[in-house]
């Protein structure tokens, strides 16, 4: 995941502080994800971040488009992002908010890259093994990379576990070269 910009991180931290104070963290998380999902539409993102369109008109579009779908505090954040020319940061704000909430909940994100899609039983076993290793809950994201020969690569926080065929062959080659076998 790309590092959030300083501005996106600050907006997320402020939103998280407000949500924590009001006891609405779950609601904020859902609504931020919803708003960020809507902004994934290039036409919407372009229209809301276009500096040639008056800020008042863009704020009115936010008000009309999101009213009833998101809470007033989030609506205010969206309007502020438009006013400051930072609406394009909303997906990063949402991602940073999720990261902060995961820390609060004790959830560690993990990413598994495999040569072929994992079966549900494999995902369950891998998640259980990672939870045992980390001592906490794991939120596993999966990706398929056909260029892998076999096996999988798992990243948990800053730890990388290479269980690919290529990785195992490389480790074996290094042991043979060093005479460790």
Secondary structure, DSSP 4 states (H G I P E B T S, - for coil): -PPPPHHHHHHHHHHHHHHHHHT-HHHHHHHHHHHHHHHTSHHHHHHHH-TTS-HHHHHHHHHHHHBTTB-HHHHHHHHHHHHTT-GGGHHHHHHHHHHHHHHHHTEEEEEEEESSPPPHHHHHHHHHHHHHHHTSEEEEEEEE-TTS-SSEEEEETTEEEE-SHHHHHHHHHHHHHHT--
